Amino acid sequence: MGSHAPYVWGAYGVALGVVVVLVAATLNKLRSATRLLQALQRARAAERARLEDRP
């Protein structure tokens, strides 16, 4: 690599940093969506139970 080593390793570092940030953001969004889905499922089940208890 010679004199280009800092540029090459810097580019690898930036690319790795971007990949890490994207993976972390994706996992965070997945967790958030999972929590929302569970809350909606609980609310739907509660609504169904409430409707079934009506005379």
Residue pairs with C-beta under 8 A, 6 or more apart in sequence:
1 8
